[in-house]
Amino acid sequence: MNLSNSATCGQCSRADRLRLLNAVTQFGFALSEITLFLDTHPDDPDALDYYRQMNRMYHKVSAEYEDKYGPLTQFCGQDGTIWKWASQPWPWERGFY
């Protein structure tokens, strides 16, 4: 086994995990902001389109993250067979904070 390849794979995995986590954060922030705007502009078609786009992307990257690395919150990623939230490292134990 080549240790340098192993280290590289670990770095790629960490980089991918951080990339996905950053995307979840960014799309989540965009959703929070656009919902505030929609509270005062509920009929704005551009804002509604933007909301739909950000919502779609948020769910896409969240699902990708959860498929690869486990649930983001205790409310997500539960398939009913086991309580995944408690069976994996907590988000702050994953070494990314």
Phi and psi in radians as a Rosetta constraint file:
Dihedral C 1 N 2 CA 2 C 2 CIRCULARHARMONIC -1.562 0.35
Dihedral N 2 CA 2 C 2 N 3 CIRCULARHARMONIC 1.990 0.35
Dihedral C 2 N 3 CA 3 C 3 CIRCULARHARMONIC -1.174 0.35
Dihedral N 3 CA 3 C 3 N 4 CIRCULARHARMONIC -0.541 0.35
Dihedral C 3 N 4 CA 4 C 4 CIRCULARHARMONIC -1.171 0.35
Dihedral N 4 CA 4 C 4 N 5 CIRCULARHARMONIC -0.639 0.35
Dihedral C 4 N 5 CA 5 C 5 CIRCULARHARMONIC -1.175 0.35
Dihedral N 5 CA 5 C 5 N 6 CIRCULARHARMONIC -0.665 0.35
Dihedral C 5 N 6 CA 6 C 6 CIRCULARHARMONIC -1.093 0.35
Dihedral N 6 CA 6 C 6 N 7 CIRCULARHARMONIC -0.762 0.35
Dihedral C 6 N 7 CA 7 C 7 CIRCULARHARMONIC -1.123 0.35
Dihedral N 7 CA 7 C 7 N 8 CIRCULARHARMONIC -0.694 0.35
Dihedral C 7 N 8 CA 8 C 8 CIRCULARHARMONIC -1.113 0.35
Dihedral N 8 CA 8 C 8 N 9 CIRCULARHARMONIC -0.747 0.35
Dihedral C 8 N 9 CA 9 C 9 CIRCULARHARMONIC -1.085 0.35
Dihedral N 9 CA 9 C 9 N 10 CIRCULARHARMONIC -0.718 0.35
Dihedral C 9 N 10 CA 10 C 10 CIRCULARHARMONIC -1.084 0.35
Dihedral N 10 CA 10 C 10 N 11 CIRCULARHARMONIC -0.689 0.35
Dihedral C 10 N 11 CA 11 C 11 CIRCULARHARMONIC -1.195 0.35
Dihedral N 11 CA 11 C 11 N 12 CIRCULARHARMONIC -0.658 0.35
Dihedral C 11 N 12 CA 12 C 12 CIRCULARHARMONIC -1.135 0.35
Dihedral N 12 CA 12 C 12 N 13 CIRCULARHARMONIC -0.755 0.35
Dihedral C 12 N 13 CA 13 C 13 CIRCULARHARMONIC -1.076 0.35
Dihedral N 13 CA 13 C 13 N 14 CIRCULARHARMONIC -0.754 0.35
Dihedral C 13 N 14 CA 14 C 14 CIRCULARHARMONIC -1.134 0.35
Dihedral N 14 CA 14 C 14 N 15 CIRCULARHARMONIC -0.731 0.35
Dihedral C 14 N 15 CA 15 C 15 CIRCULARHARMONIC -1.129 0.35
Dihedral N 15 CA 15 C 15 N 16 CIRCULARHARMONIC -0.710 0.35
Dihedral C 15 N 16 CA 16 C 16 CIRCULARHARMONIC -1.146 0.35
Dihedral N 16 CA 16 C 16 N 17 CIRCULARHARMONIC -0.732 0.35
Dihedral C 16 N 17 CA 17 C 17 CIRCULARHARMONIC -1.088 0.35
Dihedral N 17 CA 17 C 17 N 18 CIRCULARHARMONIC -0.784 0.35
Dihedral C 17 N 18 CA 18 C 18 CIRCULARHARMONIC -1.143 0.35
Dihedral N 18 CA 18 C 18 N 19 CIRCULARHARMONIC -0.682 0.35
Dihedral C 18 N 19 CA 19 C 19 CIRCULARHARMONIC -1.051 0.35
Dihedral N 19 CA 19 C 19 N 20 CIRCULARHARMONIC -0.825 0.35
Dihedral C 19 N 20 CA 20 C 20 CIRCULARHARMONIC -1.161 0.35
Dihedral N 20 CA 20 C 20 N 21 CIRCULARHARMONIC -0.742 0.35
Dihedral C 20 N 21 CA 21 C 21 CIRCULARHARMONIC -1.102 0.35
Dihedral N 21 CA 21 C 21 N 22 CIRCULARHARMONIC -0.694 0.35
Dihedral C 21 N 22 CA 22 C 22 CIRCULARHARMONIC -1.129 0.35
Dihedral N 22 CA 22 C 22 N 23 CIRCULARHARMONIC -0.698 0.35
Dihedral C 22 N 23 CA 23 C 23 CIRCULARHARMONIC -1.127 0.35
Dihedral N 23 CA 23 C 23 N 24 CIRCULARHARMONIC -0.735 0.35
Dihedral C 23 N 24 CA 24 C 24 CIRCULARHARMONIC -1.032 0.35
Dihedral N 24 CA 24 C 24 N 25 CIRCULARHARMONIC -0.793 0.35
Dihedral C 24 N 25 CA 25 C 25 CIRCULARHARMONIC -1.096 0.35
Dihedral N 25 CA 25 C 25 N 26 CIRCULARHARMONIC -0.792 0.35
Dihedral C 25 N 26 CA 26 C 26 CIRCULARHARMONIC -1.146 0.35
Dihedral N 26 CA 26 C 26 N 27 CIRCULARHARMONIC -0.796 0.35
Dihedral C 26 N 27 CA 27 C 27 CIRCULARHARMONIC -1.189 0.35
Dihedral N 27 CA 27 C 27 N 28 CIRCULARHARMONIC -0.619 0.35
Dihedral C 27 N 28 CA 28 C 28 CIRCULARHARMONIC -1.100 0.35
Dihedral N 28 CA 28 C 28 N 29 CIRCULARHARMONIC -0.730 0.35
Dihedral C 28 N 29 CA 29 C 29 CIRCULARHARMONIC -1.107 0.35
Dihedral N 29 CA 29 C 29 N 30 CIRCULARHARMONIC -0.785 0.35
Dihedral C 29 N 30 CA 30 C 30 CIRCULARHARMONIC -1.051 0.35
Dihedral N 30 CA 30 C 30 N 31 CIRCULARHARMONIC -0.707 0.35
Dihedral C 30 N 31 CA 31 C 31 CIRCULARHARMONIC -1.116 0.35
Dihedral N 31 CA 31 C 31 N 32 CIRCULARHARMONIC -0.747 0.35
Dihedral C 31 N 32 CA 32 C 32 CIRCULARHARMONIC -1.056 0.35
Dihedral N 32 CA 32 C 32 N 33 CIRCULARHARMONIC -0.763 0.35
Dihedral C 32 N 33 CA 33 C 33 CIRCULARHARMONIC -1.169 0.35
Dihedral N 33 CA 33 C 33 N 34 CIRCULARHARMONIC -0.775 0.35
Dihedral C 33 N 34 CA 34 C 34 CIRCULARHARMONIC -1.219 0.35
Dihedral N 34 CA 34 C 34 N 35 CIRCULARHARMONIC -0.538 0.35
Dihedral C 34 N 35 CA 35 C 35 CIRCULARHARMONIC -1.186 0.35
Dihedral N 35 CA 35 C 35 N 36 CIRCULARHARMONIC -0.602 0.35
Dihedral C 35 N 36 CA 36 C 36 CIRCULARHARMONIC -1.118 0.35
Dihedral N 36 CA 36 C 36 N 37 CIRCULARHARMONIC -0.738 0.35
Dihedral C 36 N 37 CA 37 C 37 CIRCULARHARMONIC -1.117 0.35
Dihedral N 37 CA 37 C 37 N 38 CIRCULARHARMONIC -0.738 0.35
Dihedral C 37 N 38 CA 38 C 38 CIRCULARHARMONIC -1.172 0.35
Dihedral N 38 CA 38 C 38 N 39 CIRCULARHARMONIC -0.416 0.35
Dihedral C 38 N 39 CA 39 C 39 CIRCULARHARMONIC -1.047 0.35
Dihedral N 39 CA 39 C 39 N 40 CIRCULARHARMONIC -0.570 0.35
Dihedral C 39 N 40 CA 40 C 40 CIRCULARHARMONIC -1.854 0.35
Dihedral N 40 CA 40 C 40 N 41 CIRCULARHARMONIC -0.166 0.35
Dihedral C 40 N 41 CA 41 C 41 CIRCULARHARMONIC -2.370 0.35
Dihedral N 41 CA 41 C 41 N 42 CIRCULARHARMONIC 1.060 0.35
Dihedral C 41 N 42 CA 42 C 42 CIRCULARHARMONIC -1.155 0.35
Dihedral N 42 CA 42 C 42 N 43 CIRCULARHARMONIC -0.294 0.35
Dihedral C 42 N 43 CA 43 C 43 CIRCULARHARMONIC -1.812 0.35
Dihedral N 43 CA 43 C 43 N 44 CIRCULARHARMONIC 0.153 0.35
Dihedral C 43 N 44 CA 44 C 44 CIRCULARHARMONIC -1.317 0.35
Dihedral N 44 CA 44 C 44 N 45 CIRCULARHARMONIC 1.932 0.35
Dihedral C 44 N 45 CA 45 C 45 CIRCULARHARMONIC -1.147 0.35
Dihedral N 45 CA 45 C 45 N 46 CIRCULARHARMONIC -0.610 0.35
Dihedral C 45 N 46 CA 46 C 46 CIRCULARHARMONIC -1.171 0.35
Dihedral N 46 CA 46 C 46 N 47 CIRCULARHARMONIC -0.698 0.35
Dihedral C 46 N 47 CA 47 C 47 CIRCULARHARMONIC -1.157 0.35
Dihedral N 47 CA 47 C 47 N 48 CIRCULARHARMONIC -0.693 0.35
Dihedral C 47 N 48 CA 48 C 48 CIRCULARHARMONIC -1.134 0.35
Dihedral N 48 CA 48 C 48 N 49 CIRCULARHARMONIC -0.705 0.35
Dihedral C 48 N 49 CA 49 C 49 CIRCULARHARMONIC -1.102 0.35
Dihedral N 49 CA 49 C 49 N 50 CIRCULARHARMONIC -0.748 0.35
Dihedral C 49 N 50 CA 50 C 50 CIRCULARHARMONIC -1.094 0.35
Dihedral N 50 CA 50 C 50 N 51 CIRCULARHARMONIC -0.747 0.35
Dihedral C 50 N 51 CA 51 C 51 CIRCULARHARMONIC -1.015 0.35
Dihedral N 51 CA 51 C 51 N 52 CIRCULARHARMONIC -0.833 0.35
Dihedral C 51 N 52 CA 52 C 52 CIRCULARHARMONIC -1.055 0.35
Dihedral N 52 CA 52 C 52 N 53 CIRCULARHARMONIC -0.746 0.35
Dihedral C 52 N 53 CA 53 C 53 CIRCULARHARMONIC -1.118 0.35
Dihedral N 53 CA 53 C 53 N 54 CIRCULARHARMONIC -0.837 0.35
Dihedral C 53 N 54 CA 54 C 54 CIRCULARHARMONIC -1.144 0.35
Dihedral N 54 CA 54 C 54 N 55 CIRCULARHARMONIC -0.671 0.35
Dihedral C 54 N 55 CA 55 C 55 CIRCULARHARMONIC -1.111 0.35
Dihedral N 55 CA 55 C 55 N 56 CIRCULARHARMONIC -0.782 0.35
Dihedral C 55 N 56 CA 56 C 56 CIRCULARHARMONIC -1.055 0.35
Dihedral N 56 CA 56 C 56 N 57 CIRCULARHARMONIC -0.802 0.35
Dihedral C 56 N 57 CA 57 C 57 CIRCULARHARMONIC -1.191 0.35
Dihedral N 57 CA 57 C 57 N 58 CIRCULARHARMONIC -0.679 0.35
Dihedral C 57 N 58 CA 58 C 58 CIRCULARHARMONIC -1.042 0.35
Dihedral N 58 CA 58 C 58 N 59 CIRCULARHARMONIC -0.818 0.35
Dihedral C 58 N 59 CA 59 C 59 CIRCULARHARMONIC -1.191 0.35
Dihedral N 59 CA 59 C 59 N 60 CIRCULARHARMONIC -0.593 0.35
Dihedral C 59 N 60 CA 60 C 60 CIRCULARHARMONIC -1.134 0.35
Dihedral N 60 CA 60 C 60 N 61 CIRCULARHARMONIC -0.897 0.35
Dihedral C 60 N 61 CA 61 C 61 CIRCULARHARMONIC -1.252 0.35
Dihedral N 61 CA 61 C 61 N 62 CIRCULARHARMONIC -0.563 0.35
Dihedral C 61 N 62 CA 62 C 62 CIRCULARHARMONIC -1.116 0.35
Dihedral N 62 CA 62 C 62 N 63 CIRCULARHARMONIC -0.777 0.35
Dihedral C 62 N 63 CA 63 C 63 CIRCULARHARMONIC -1.122 0.35
Dihedral N 63 CA 63 C 63 N 64 CIRCULARHARMONIC -0.707 0.35
Dihedral C 63 N 64 CA 64 C 64 CIRCULARHARMONIC -1.109 0.35
Dihedral N 64 CA 64 C 64 N 65 CIRCULARHARMONIC -0.775 0.35
Dihedral C 64 N 65 CA 65 C 65 CIRCULARHARMONIC -1.057 0.35
Dihedral N 65 CA 65 C 65 N 66 CIRCULARHARMONIC -0.848 0.35
Dihedral C 65 N 66 CA 66 C 66 CIRCULARHARMONIC -1.146 0.35
Dihedral N 66 CA 66 C 66 N 67 CIRCULARHARMONIC -0.608 0.35
Dihedral C 66 N 67 CA 67 C 67 CIRCULARHARMONIC -1.109 0.35
Dihedral N 67 CA 67 C 67 N 68 CIRCULARHARMONIC -0.665 0.35
Dihedral C 67 N 68 CA 68 C 68 CIRCULARHARMONIC -1.516 0.35
Dihedral N 68 CA 68 C 68 N 69 CIRCULARHARMONIC -0.667 0.35
Dihedral C 68 N 69 CA 69 C 69 CIRCULARHARMONIC -2.204 0.35
Dihedral N 69 CA 69 C 69 N 70 CIRCULARHARMONIC -0.053 0.35
Dihedral C 69 N 70 CA 70 C 70 CIRCULARHARMONIC 1.818 0.35
Dihedral N 70 CA 70 C 70 N 71 CIRCULARHARMONIC 3.048 0.35
Dihedral C 70 N 71 CA 71 C 71 CIRCULARHARMONIC -1.115 0.35
Dihedral N 71 CA 71 C 71 N 72 CIRCULARHARMONIC 2.505 0.35
Dihedral C 71 N 72 CA 72 C 72 CIRCULARHARMONIC -1.389 0.35
Dihedral N 72 CA 72 C 72 N 73 CIRCULARHARMONIC -0.600 0.35
Dihedral C 72 N 73 CA 73 C 73 CIRCULARHARMONIC -2.411 0.35
Dihedral N 73 CA 73 C 73 N 74 CIRCULARHARMONIC 2.986 0.35
Dihedral C 73 N 74 CA 74 C 74 CIRCULARHARMONIC -1.229 0.35
Dihedral N 74 CA 74 C 74 N 75 CIRCULARHARMONIC -0.182 0.35
Dihedral C 74 N 75 CA 75 C 75 CIRCULARHARMONIC -1.642 0.35
Dihedral N 75 CA 75 C 75 N 76 CIRCULARHARMONIC -0.074 0.35
Dihedral C 75 N 76 CA 76 C 76 CIRCULARHARMONIC -2.104 0.35
Dihedral N 76 CA 76 C 76 N 77 CIRCULARHARMONIC 2.788 0.35
Dihedral C 76 N 77 CA 77 C 77 CIRCULARHARMONIC 1.191 0.35
Dihedral N 77 CA 77 C 77 N 78 CIRCULARHARMONIC 0.460 0.35
Dihedral C 77 N 78 CA 78 C 78 CIRCULARHARMONIC -1.754 0.35
Dihedral N 78 CA 78 C 78 N 79 CIRCULARHARMONIC 2.147 0.35
Dihedral C 78 N 79 CA 79 C 79 CIRCULARHARMONIC -1.750 0.35
Dihedral N 79 CA 79 C 79 N 80 CIRCULARHARMONIC 0.028 0.35
Dihedral C 79 N 80 CA 80 C 80 CIRCULARHARMONIC 1.634 0.35
Dihedral N 80 CA 80 C 80 N 81 CIRCULARHARMONIC -0.203 0.35
Dihedral C 80 N 81 CA 81 C 81 CIRCULARHARMONIC -1.584 0.35
Dihedral N 81 CA 81 C 81 N 82 CIRCULARHARMONIC -0.653 0.35
Dihedral C 81 N 82 CA 82 C 82 CIRCULARHARMONIC -2.495 0.35
Dihedral N 82 CA 82 C 82 N 83 CIRCULARHARMONIC 2.766 0.35
Dihedral C 82 N 83 CA 83 C 83 CIRCULARHARMONIC -1.504 0.35
Dihedral N 83 CA 83 C 83 N 84 CIRCULARHARMONIC 1.599 0.35
Dihedral C 83 N 84 CA 84 C 84 CIRCULARHARMONIC -1.096 0.35
Dihedral N 84 CA 84 C 84 N 85 CIRCULARHARMONIC -0.556 0.35
Dihedral C 84 N 85 CA 85 C 85 CIRCULARHARMONIC -0.999 0.35
Dihedral N 85 CA 85 C 85 N 86 CIRCULARHARMONIC -0.713 0.35
Dihedral C 85 N 86 CA 86 C 86 CIRCULARHARMONIC -1.533 0.35
Dihedral N 86 CA 86 C 86 N 87 CIRCULARHARMONIC -0.227 0.35
Dihedral C 86 N 87 CA 87 C 87 CIRCULARHARMONIC -1.668 0.35
Dihedral N 87 CA 87 C 87 N 88 CIRCULARHARMONIC -0.027 0.35
Dihedral C 87 N 88 CA 88 C 88 CIRCULARHARMONIC -2.162 0.35
Dihedral N 88 CA 88 C 88 N 89 CIRCULARHARMONIC 2.876 0.35
Dihedral C 88 N 89 CA 89 C 89 CIRCULARHARMONIC -1.041 0.35
Dihedral N 89 CA 89 C 89 N 90 CIRCULARHARMONIC 2.489 0.35
Dihedral C 89 N 90 CA 90 C 90 CIRCULARHARMONIC -1.119 0.35
Dihedral N 90 CA 90 C 90 N 91 CIRCULARHARMONIC 2.713 0.35
Dihedral C 90 N 91 CA 91 C 91 CIRCULARHARMONIC -0.922 0.35
Dihedral N 91 CA 91 C 91 N 92 CIRCULARHARMONIC -0.677 0.35
Dihedral C 91 N 92 CA 92 C 92 CIRCULARHARMONIC -1.361 0.35
Dihedral N 92 CA 92 C 92 N 93 CIRCULARHARMONIC -0.174 0.35
Dihedral C 92 N 93 CA 93 C 93 CIRCULARHARMONIC -1.644 0.35
Dihedral N 93 CA 93 C 93 N 94 CIRCULARHARMONIC -0.013 0.35
Dihedral C 93 N 94 CA 94 C 94 CIRCULARHARMONIC -1.506 0.35
Dihedral N 94 CA 94 C 94 N 95 CIRCULARHARMONIC -0.037 0.35
Dihedral C 94 N 95 CA 95 C 95 CIRCULARHARMONIC 1.422 0.35
Dihedral N 95 CA 95 C 95 N 96 CIRCULARHARMONIC 0.396 0.35
Dihedral C 95 N 96 CA 96 C 96 CIRCULARHARMONIC -1.975 0.35
Dihedral N 96 CA 96 C 96 N 97 CIRCULARHARMONIC 0.043 0.35
